[in-house]
Amino acid sequence: MVLSQDMLRNIFRQVPSTVSVLTATDSYSIYSATISSLVSIDIDAEKPVVFFVLKKESLVGKIIREGDPFSISFLDESQAEISSKFALPREKTSLVEPDFAYEAHGNNVFGISGCFILIKASYIKMFDDYESNLYMVSVENSQINRFKSPLLYQDRTYGEFQKFRD
C-alpha cells in the first residue's frame, strides 16, 4: 500500500505532541511562533542538542540564525489560547508594551509566563533541503515547573496529560 501525503498527515495527527513556542528578540521586538516536531537528539552531550521545524518564510527562524540565545516554552495545559495565537501570522510585539505575558530569562531572552518547561537555546545549524527548515540547536539551560502538566496537541485538538495517582 502506498501512502498518500494526506494519509500520512492523518497518521501523524493521531500522535500526541507537546505544544511549544519559540521566542526570539532583536534589539526592539519580541517574536514568537509555535514550532513542530521538537525532538531531542543528543541528551548526553555537554550541551544537549534538539531539532525542530519552522516554515521557510519564518521571521523567527531568520532571527535565531543571527546567533543570539532564544527560548522554547513548552506550554502548560491551561495555555491552549496562547498556542492558537502564535500559530497564526501576526505583527511583531513591542518590548515596551507587549500584548502578551512574557518573562525575562537573562539578556534579551524571554519566555512564555507560566509555561510547563522553558529551555534557553542557541542556534547551531539549519537544514534547508526540505519544504520546511530543520533547525539544530543546543540547550544552554532549562527549567521545569513540576506542578504543571504539558499542553498536548492531537488530531487538531488541544488536551492534557492525565497523571495516574495511587
Residue pairs with C-beta under 8 A, 6 or more apart in sequence:
3 11
13 154
13 155
13 156
14 154
14 155
15 154
16 152
16 153
16 154
16 159
17 36
17 37
17 38
17 152
17 153
17 154
18 38
18 74
18 75
18 116
18 150
18 151
18 152
18 153
19 34
19 74
19 75
19 79
19 80
19 83
19 150
19 151
19 152
19 153
19 158
20 34
20 35
20 38
20 52
20 72
20 73
20 74
20 75
21 32
21 33
21 34
21 35
21 72
21 73
21 75
21 82
21 83
21 86
21 112
21 115
22 32
22 33
22 34
22 35
22 52
22 54
22 60
22 64
22 70
22 71
22 72
23 30
23 31
23 32
23 60
23 70
23 71
23 72
23 73
23 102
23 110
23 111
23 112
24 30
24 31
24 32
24 60
24 63
24 64
24 68
24 70
24 71
25 31
25 63
25 68
25 70
25 95
25 108
25 109
25 110
26 63
26 66
28 94
28 95
29 92
29 93
29 94
29 95
30 92
30 93
30 94
30 95
30 98
30 102
30 110
31 59
31 60
31 63
31 92
31 93
32 60
32 86
32 93
32 100
32 112
33 54
33 58
33 59
33 60
33 86
33 87
34 83
34 86
34 87
35 52
35 53
35 54
35 72
36 52
36 53
37 51
37 52
37 53
38 50
38 51
38 52
38 72
39 50
39 51
39 52
40 48
40 49
40 50
41 49
41 50
41 51
41 136
42 48
42 49
45 138
47 122
47 138
47 139
47 140
48 138
48 139
49 124
49 136
49 137
49 138
49 139
50 72
50 119
50 121
50 136
50 137
50 139
51 134
51 135
51 136
51 137
52 72
52 134
52 135
52 137
53 132
53 133
53 134
53 135
54 60
54 61
54 132
54 133
54 135
55 61
55 132
55 133
56 128
56 131
56 132
56 133
58 133
59 92
61 126
61 133
61 135
63 70
64 70
64 123
64 135
64 137
65 123
65 126
66 123
67 122
67 123
68 108
69 106
69 107
69 108
69 109
69 120
69 121
69 122
69 140
70 109
70 120
70 121
70 122
70 123
71 105
71 109
71 110
71 111
71 118
71 119
71 120
71 121
72 118
72 119
72 121
73 111
73 112
73 115
73 117
73 118
73 119
74 115
74 116
74 117
74 118
74 119
74 150
74 151
75 82
75 83
75 112
75 115
75 116
75 150
75 151
76 114
76 115
76 116
76 145
76 148
76 149
76 150
76 151
77 116
77 148
77 149
77 150
77 151
77 152
77 159
77 160
77 161
78 114
78 151
79 112
79 114
79 115
79 151
80 151
80 158
82 100
82 112
83 151
83 153
83 158
85 100
93 99
93 100
100 112
101 112
101 113
101 114
102 110
102 111
102 112
102 113
103 110
103 111
103 112
103 113
104 110
105 111
105 118
105 120
106 120
109 120
111 118
112 118
114 148
115 145
115 148
116 144
116 145
116 148
116 149
116 150
116 151
117 142
117 143
117 144
117 145
117 150
118 142
118 143
119 139
119 141
119 142
120 139
120 140
120 141
120 142
121 137
121 138
121 139
121 140
122 137
122 138
122 140
123 135
123 137
124 136
124 137
124 138
125 135
125 136
126 133
126 134
126 135
126 136
127 133
127 134
127 135
127 136
128 134
149 160
149 161
149 163
150 160
150 161
151 158
151 159
151 160
152 158
152 159
152 160
152 161
153 159
